[in-house]
Amino acid sequence: MGLPSIQGTSWRARPRAHFSWIRDGLPLAVILAVAFGALEWWAQHFWFFYDDWNFLLRERLGDETSVGGFFHLLFLPHNEHISVVPRLWFWAADALFGLSSYTPYVTASIVVHLATAVAGWVLLRQAGVDRFVSMLALVIMVFFGAGAENIFWAFQVGFMGGLMFGLYALVATNTAAGRRHRDIVGGALLIAAVLSSGTGIPMLIAVALALFLRSGIRRALVVAAPAVIVLLGARTFGGAGGAGLGSTRAAIDFAAEQLVYTVGAIFEWRTAGMLCFVAVAVIYLLTRYRQVGHEWVLGVLASAAMFALLTGISRSSGLASPETMRYLWFQGMLLIPVLAFLVNGSARARWIGRCGMLVIALVALNFNLQQMGNWTTSRPAGIAPNKALLLSFVANPAKLATMPGDEQPDPVTSPQVTAKLFLEAIGRGDFNR
């Protein structure tokens, strides 16, 4: 039996999902197993880098931390991002694993990346998108090398978590009204999203908009309001953090370029990619605009636009580039499912949609696997000398003890690490667990 059967005739009607363990579950499990193994293999040469040290050394949860100090640290913004969830994870991982291996930390990042891709796949299947088209979209997402910085940098688990929790909130609430338990789950996931990173804010917009279009303002407010209250409370308690502000024109240009670069990362060629994306969108709008189940697509597109604009406002002053890999990852995880939905909906015959998505997948994988290979070679090579330097102090702490406490042994890739903090970590046995 196919997954969706449309119930009702209203534009607010919802597909009813029928999951097949053979036709859905088995291919999903195979793709995830292959992707997890490949990503873990690529990740084996990465190590602690830059912001990783913030929660592990500079803002470490110590035995002597008071209750007030705990909550102060917990809600302290990292730059402008609320980072409650990633802090809790890093503190727990520090207590369990120490600093002897980067594997637990980067594995968490990989798992969040794969879980985010699965959320996009679930949304496609909920919308009745063809199984083959949905699986191709999933493959592109799990091997989205244009966003490799996020996948292999453990610190980005919070940045990715905001999107992951937000997408699952969209999945949970992607039903007709009356499913109160699912709305409660969706609301809780939105709270987790905004407590993970600033990336949860665009997802809050996505869920609220999708619910408004589907069920009206009341349901949207009921699900989204708790996350808004928590967000405001966290901002009040922890502070707003700091970020640069660019001009309005610079912010808009930054946002537009970011979206164009993301489409280029999917199609490899930016101009051709934009033309293709616009073409399938126009065809869908002309032929299938009355199709039910696309409220989440509008929510996702609003989230992509909001994220682009927010990063443009805070980063266009020169703090980052619109083609920064972590931004491309966020946008890619949003736009790839939308693209698959549009390709599937604009094709008059199933085989046309499948062939079209297959061509897109082959082009995307060719480019993104190259990007993945480049990043997993260049980043470890770049930090290898610095890793060797810091580990030399672990082998011989006496050398570190001769330095002033506030001196940075590795000011290039680990400026957060001072001689005092690193020596304390060695003394605790963090590198010997």
Phi and psi in degrees as a GROMACS rama.xvg file:
@    title "Ramachandran Plot"
@    xaxis  label "Phi"
@    yaxis  label "Psi"
@TYPE xy
-68.7313  160.686  GLY-2
-67.2717  -51.2351  LEU-3
-100.491  143.448  PRO-4
-132.508  120.951  SER-5
-69.8915  127.935  ILE-6
-105.351  121.454  GLN-7
88.5388  177.303  GLY-8
-119.617  -9.69697  THR-9
-67.8096  153.387  SER-10
-66.0276  -15.5358  TRP-11
-90.7599  2.22816  ARG-12
-65.029  156.634  ALA-13
-120.722  146.527  ARG-14
-68.3505  145.252  PRO-15
-99.917  125.124  ARG-16
-84.5035  139.074  ALA-17
-130.01  104.469  HIS-18
-86.2279  129.853  PHE-19
-104.834  121.346  SER-20
-64.4615  -29.6622  TRP-21
-82.8041  -53.9758  ILE-22
-81.0921  -22.7045  ARG-23
-107.271  -53.9562  ASP-24
-65.634  -42.7461  GLY-25
-66.0047  -50.9423  LEU-26
-60.7843  -37.3517  PRO-27
-61.0391  -46.3869  LEU-28
-63.319  -40.7214  ALA-29
-64.7167  -47.1024  VAL-30
-61.1077  -44.3164  ILE-31
-67.1525  -38.7141  LEU-32
-64.9385  -44.3621  ALA-33
-64.3568  -45.3294  VAL-34
-63.9812  -43.5169  ALA-35
-62.3218  -44.6327  PHE-36
-62.1486  -43.4401  GLY-37
-65.9028  -44.3996  ALA-38
-66.827  -38.1144  LEU-39
-65.2486  -36.6122  GLU-40
-65.884  -43.911  TRP-41
-65.0661  -29.7992  TRP-42
-82.6235  -7.23805  ALA-43
-65.0742  -20.4048  GLN-44
-103.075  5.2955  HIS-45
-81.4909  161.166  PHE-46
-151.704  173.202  TRP-47
-54.2907  133.22  PHE-48
-144.984  130.646  PHE-49
46.6417  -110.285  TYR-50
-64.8395  -15.9106  ASP-51
-51.7918  -37.6461  ASP-52
-73.0227  -17.7793  TRP-53
-58.1362  -51.2423  ASN-54
-82.5895  -16.1361  PHE-55
-93.8197  -28.616  LEU-56
-124.509  -59.1437  LEU-57
-67.2144  -39.4201  ARG-58
-119.119  40.6412  GLU-59
-71.9327  143.073  ARG-60
-82.4879  110.871  LEU-61
-99.1166  166.787  GLY-62
-63.1673  -28.3296  ASP-63
-89.4275  0.860581  GLU-64
-65.2828  127.239  THR-65
-76.8346  169.925  SER-66
-61.6031  -44.5886  VAL-67
-64.0033  -40.4095  GLY-68
-65.0597  -35.2526  GLY-69
-60.8691  -49.3494  PHE-70
-71.136  -32.0747  PHE-71
-62.3234  -46.1996  HIS-72
-65.142  -40.6198  LEU-73
-61.2641  -40.8564  LEU-74
-98.8184  0.814118  PHE-75
-64.2294  122.749  LEU-76
-69.0416  140.79  PRO-77
-95.4292  113.019  HIS-78
55.4978  -119.484  ASN-79
-104.029  6.24564  GLU-80
-95.0861  129.341  HIS-81
-66.5894  132.003  ILE-82
-133.529  40.4453  SER-83
-62.6513  -51.9227  VAL-84
-64.3913  -49.4238  VAL-85
-63.7451  -33.891  PRO-86
-61.7216  -46.6595  ARG-87
-59.5331  -40.1516  LEU-88
-65.5012  -47.8294  TRP-89
-63.3168  -39.8498  PHE-90
-65.2122  -41.8676  TRP-91
-65.3688  -43.7761  ALA-92
-65.2357  -37.2237  ALA-93
-61.6413  -43.36  ASP-94
-67.2868  -34.894  ALA-95
-83.8287  -43.5397  LEU-96
-114.545  -18.3883  PHE-97
66.4713  -148.921  GLY-98
-119.08  18.9276  LEU-99
-73.1096  -22.6365  SER-100
-147.428  143.106  SER-101
-85.4974  -12.355  TYR-102
-56.6747  -48.3616  THR-103
-59.7578  -35.0883  PRO-104
-73.7944  -46.5742  TYR-105
-73.5357  -28.2349  VAL-106
-63.9738  -39.5133  THR-107
-60.1473  -41.3811  ALA-108
-63.1438  -42.6334  SER-109
-63.2497  -43.2218  ILE-110
-62.2389  -43.5042  VAL-111
-63.1966  -40.1823  VAL-112
-60.0613  -48.1521  HIS-113
-66.0419  -38.9744  LEU-114
-63.8132  -35.5022  ALA-115
-64.7504  -42.8152  THR-116
-62.4716  -39.9518  ALA-117
-63.2202  -38.6676  VAL-118
-60.3502  -41.4787  ALA-119
-62.4232  -39.6451  GLY-120
-64.4658  -42.1421  TRP-121
-62.6176  -41.8026  VAL-122
-59.6026  -39.9705  LEU-123
-64.8868  -43.6068  LEU-124
-68.88  -35.8804  ARG-125
-61.2176  -33.9667  GLN-126
-81.9504  -1.06957  ALA-127
82.6958  16.9341  GLY-128
-67.7357  141.548  VAL-129
-49.7173  139.989  ASP-130
-56.3992  -43.8643  ARG-131
-66.5194  -42.975  PHE-132
-63.5303  -42.7723  VAL-133
-62.9276  -42.1161  SER-134
-65.7247  -37.9547  MET-135
-63.8441  -40.8139  LEU-136
-61.7149  -40.7651  ALA-137
-61.9033  -42.7932  LEU-138
-62.3196  -42.9558  VAL-139
-60.3751  -42.9632  ILE-140
-65.9594  -45.2268  MET-141
-69.3335  -24.2019  VAL-142
-111.746  34.7346  PHE-143
-78.5544  81.1672  PHE-144
-66.3837  -18.9452  GLY-145
-63.8442  -19.8281  ALA-146
-110.524  27.0395  GLY-147
-60.7111  -27.6952  ALA-148
-55.0592  -43.4159  GLU-149
-64.955  -44.2352  ASN-150
-63.7812  -37.2609  ILE-151
-108.517  7.16142  PHE-152
-110.267  108.372  TRP-153
-56.7654  -34.1402  ALA-154
-60.5013  -27.3192  PHE-155
-75.3202  4.09271  GLN-156
-59.8322  -32.5462  VAL-157
-73.2353  -43.8649  GLY-158
-56.5699  -46.3058  PHE-159
-72.0769  -32.959  MET-160
-62.1009  -35.3065  GLY-161
-58.8852  -41.7243  GLY-162
-73.221  -42.768  LEU-163
-58.9767  -52.5537  MET-164
-62.6989  -37.7859  PHE-165
-64.4021  -41.5253  GLY-166
-65.617  -38.4954  LEU-167
-70.9804  -28.4549  TYR-168
-64.1194  -38.4519  ALA-169
-65.4282  -41.003  LEU-170
-62.2017  -46.7775  VAL-171
-64.2617  -36.9556  ALA-172
-95.918  5.82769  THR-173
-80.5705  55.906  ASN-174
-140.075  170.749  THR-175
-70.3747  165.745  ALA-176
-62.8778  157.094  ALA-177
104.222  -7.4367  GLY-178
-95.9642  73.6542  ARG-179
-61.9636  -38.6765  ARG-180
-63.9688  -33.4613  HIS-181
-73.6109  -33.3879  ARG-182
-66.9856  -36.7593  ASP-183
-64.1173  -44.1954  ILE-184
-62.2593  -43.8905  VAL-185
-60.9808  -42.2216  GLY-186
-63.0691  -40.9659  GLY-187
-65.2578  -39.0823  ALA-188
-67.0339  -34.7631  LEU-189
-65.9823  -37.5734  LEU-190
-61.9856  -44.7749  ILE-191
-61.25  -36.2266  ALA-192
-63.6902  -48.6142  ALA-193
-73.2257  -19.9055  VAL-194
-87.5619  -3.59591  LEU-195
-91.0397  -41.4146  SER-196
-175.186  168.774  SER-197
-63.1211  -16.6316  GLY-198
-66.1666  -16.6397  THR-199
-71.0897  -22.6509  GLY-200
-66.4922  -48.6371  ILE-201
-59.5007  -33.1437  PRO-202
-71.9726  -29.8426  MET-203
-61.4727  -42.0887  LEU-204
-62.8451  -42.4513  ILE-205
-60.7024  -47.2468  ALA-206
-68.1502  -43.6525  VAL-207
-61.8223  -42.3469  ALA-208
-66.5054  -44.5649  LEU-209
-60.618  -42.1098  ALA-210
-68.2612  -37.7922  LEU-211
-62.5824  -45.0717  PHE-212
-66.6069  -32.9088  LEU-213
-85.647  -42.439  ARG-214
-130.694  -3.93641  SER-215
102.708  173.651  GLY-216
-67.5052  -34.5639  ILE-217
-62.3778  -48.7655  ARG-218
-65.4446  -38.6322  ARG-219
-60.2867  -42.7185  ALA-220
-68.8749  -40.2397  LEU-221
-61.0854  -41.2006  VAL-222
-77.951  -41.1894  VAL-223
-86.922  -27.1246  ALA-224
-57.934  -44.3025  ALA-225
-57.6828  -39.7905  PRO-226
-67.3798  -37.0267  ALA-227
-64.2835  -43.2121  VAL-228
-63.0094  -45.099  ILE-229
-62.6371  -41.5587  VAL-230
-61.1533  -46.7195  LEU-231
-65.1674  -39.0916  LEU-232
-64.9486  -42.5124  GLY-233
-65.0783  -39.1809  ALA-234
-64.4702  -40.6923  ARG-235
-67.8547  -43.4062  THR-236
-74.2169  -42.2913  PHE-237
-96.132  -16.8309  GLY-238
98.5069  164.832  GLY-239
-86.1213  -17.8272  ALA-240
77.6439  -175.947  GLY-241
-128.946  147.716  GLY-242
-158.404  156.326  ALA-243
-79.0289  152.892  GLY-244
-120.049  122.664  LEU-245
-93.9021  172.781  GLY-246
-69.9515  162.34  SER-247
-60.6215  -43.5465  THR-248
-63.9935  -43.2129  ARG-249
-64.3665  -38.1003  ALA-250
-65.6417  -42.8196  ALA-251
-66.2391  -43.7567  ILE-252
-61.2819  -42.8127  ASP-253
-59.6653  -46.2369  PHE-254
-63.1082  -45.6161  ALA-255
-63.3839  -43.3447  ALA-256
-64.6141  -37.3929  GLU-257
-61.1152  -43.6074  GLN-258
-67.1518  -39.3799  LEU-259
-65.5356  -42.9161  VAL-260
-62.5347  -36.0784  TYR-261
-66.0062  -45.5025  THR-262
-60.9844  -39.2863  VAL-263
-63.3738  -34.0327  GLY-264
-69.0783  -26.9498  ALA-265
-79.8536  -44.2984  ILE-266
-98.2312  -6.69366  PHE-267
77.3962  -42.4125  GLU-268
-107.769  120.536  TRP-269
-64.9606  -49.0686  ARG-270
-64.142  -48.8363  THR-271
-62.7058  -38.661  ALA-272
-63.3495  -44.7728  GLY-273
-63.1924  -41.8919  MET-274
-62.122  -42.0097  LEU-275
-64.9509  -45.5714  CYS-276
-61.3639  -47.1012  PHE-277
-64.5672  -38.4438  VAL-278
-62.9051  -48.3174  ALA-279
-67.605  -32.6392  VAL-280
-65.489  -43.2102  ALA-281
-65.1525  -43.9087  VAL-282
-61.0838  -42.7312  ILE-283
-62.4444  -45.8406  TYR-284
-63.1881  -34.495  LEU-285
-77.3221  -26.3898  LEU-286
-114.738  -28.2451  THR-287
-127.576  18.9471  ARG-288
-64.1915  -19.3197  TYR-289
-87.5593  -3.18248  ARG-290
-63.7533  136.997  GLN-291
-79.6411  164.091  VAL-292
88.6529  11.9598  GLY-293
-106.548  13.9405  HIS-294
-62.3877  -37.0547  GLU-295
-64.5558  -30.846  TRP-296
-64.0359  -43.842  VAL-297
-64.6379  -38.4994  LEU-298
-62.595  -43.225  GLY-299
-65.0971  -42.5205  VAL-300
-64.3662  -38.1169  LEU-301
-64.4163  -38.7764  ALA-302
-64.2193  -43.2423  SER-303
-61.0085  -43.5806  ALA-304
-65.8581  -41.9509  ALA-305
-64.0459  -43.8464  MET-306
-62.169  -44.1052  PHE-307
-60.3444  -42.0771  ALA-308
-69.4549  -41.6206  LEU-309
-63.5104  -43.1602  LEU-310
-68.9854  -31.7375  THR-311
-63.9399  -41.865  GLY-312
-65.118  -42.2809  ILE-313
-92.2068  -15.7317  SER-314
-123.943  -8.65803  ARG-315
-72.8284  -7.53405  SER-316
-76.713  3.98094  SER-317
114.125  3.04105  GLY-318
-77.0789  -20.2193  LEU-319
-160.977  168.782  ALA-320
-103.79  150.105  SER-321
-63.8359  -18.203  PRO-322
-99.8554  19.0332  GLU-323
-56.1339  135.41  THR-324
-61.3792  -36.2458  MET-325
-67.1753  -29.7859  ARG-326
-73.2994  -39.8815  TYR-327
-63.0262  -36.2959  LEU-328
-61.4807  -50.0413  TRP-329
-57.5461  -49.7089  PHE-330
-67.7591  -37.2758  GLN-331
-62.6508  -41.7857  GLY-332
-65.7191  -20.8288  MET-333
-89.7258  -44.8853  LEU-334
-80.3767  -27.407  LEU-335
-63.5634  -48.0995  ILE-336
-60.8291  -37.6246  PRO-337
-62.5588  -43.7944  VAL-338
-60.179  -45.5029  LEU-339
-61.4984  -41.1135  ALA-340
-60.841  -43.8494  PHE-341
-69.7133  -40.9626  LEU-342
-61.8647  -44.6049  VAL-343
-64.2445  -42.646  ASN-344
-75.5469  -26.5101  GLY-345
-87.9275  -10.7973  SER-346
-85.4222  130.144  ALA-347
-76.6405  -22.7509  ARG-348
-127.291  146.577  ALA-349
-59.0225  -39.7036  ARG-350
-68.042  -28.4297  TRP-351
-68.6234  -44.9538  ILE-352
-62.109  -41.5786  GLY-353
-64.3129  -44.4803  ARG-354
-65.0165  -42.532  CYS-355
-61.6011  -43.9703  GLY-356
-70.3221  -31.8937  MET-357
-64.6392  -42.9399  LEU-358
-61.9642  -44.7569  VAL-359
-60.8927  -42.9372  ILE-360
-64.1026  -42.1499  ALA-361
-63.8369  -42.6328  LEU-362
-65.35  -46.0632  VAL-363
-63.5077  -43.2345  ALA-364
-68.0437  -38.6808  LEU-365
-57.0224  -44.69  ASN-366
-74.5538  -45.3346  PHE-367
-74.2423  -30.9703  ASN-368
-68.3594  -34.5578  LEU-369
-64.1574  -43.4621  GLN-370
-61.7792  -40.2609  GLN-371
-62.8385  -45.6479  MET-372
-63.8045  -40.7468  GLY-373
-63.5194  -45.0888  ASN-374
-68.251  -42.2609  TRP-375
-74.2853  -6.12649  THR-376
-99.9495  -46.0123  THR-377
-73.6621  -42.6902  SER-378
-65.2413  -50.332  ARG-379
-60.0665  -37.9915  PRO-380
-64.8063  -35.8276  ALA-381
-69.6875  -33.387  GLY-382
-98.5724  -4.21598  ILE-383
-57.3214  -46.1571  ALA-384
-61.9807  -37.6489  PRO-385
-71.2148  -37.596  ASN-386
-61.5564  -45.8486  LYS-387
-61.5205  -38.0296  ALA-388
-62.9687  -49.5453  LEU-389
-66.2539  -39.3463  LEU-390
-68.7226  -24.6868  LEU-391
-66.0244  -30.8339  SER-392
-73.1926  -31.5877  PHE-393
-64.1516  -40.0626  VAL-394
-72.1128  -28.3337  ALA-395
-138.641  77.9671  ASN-396
-62.6349  -21.1298  PRO-397
-59.8393  -34.4637  ALA-398
-63.054  -38.0056  LYS-399
-71.3609  -34.4496  LEU-400
-65.779  -20.3618  ALA-401
-82.2403  -9.93778  THR-402
-86.227  152.18  MET-403
-59.2296  145.185  PRO-404
-58.7637  -32.3073  GLY-405
-93.8541  5.37544  ASP-406
-73.3073  144.541  GLU-407
-98.8672  109.697  GLN-408
-61.6845  -33.087  PRO-409
-132.238  80.9156  ASP-410
-72.1869  -11.5658  PRO-411
-82.7645  -57.8447  VAL-412
-104.37  -10.0321  THR-413
-141.138  59.919  SER-414
-66.3223  -18.4968  PRO-415
-72.5283  -17.942  GLN-416
-86.8523  117.615  VAL-417
-104.383  162.749  THR-418
-58.5408  -40.374  ALA-419
-64.0375  -49.4526  LYS-420
-63.5065  -40.7884  LEU-421
-69.3282  -38.8628  PHE-422
-65.341  -38.2337  LEU-423
-63.1519  -40.1911  GLU-424
-64.1947  -39.8535  ALA-425
-63.644  -43.0998  ILE-426
-63.3044  -32.5347  GLY-427
-75.5083  -11.3528  ARG-428
80.7977  22.1286  GLY-429
-61.4911  -27.6658  ASP-430
-92.969  5.77568  PHE-431
-120.761  12.3427  ASN-432
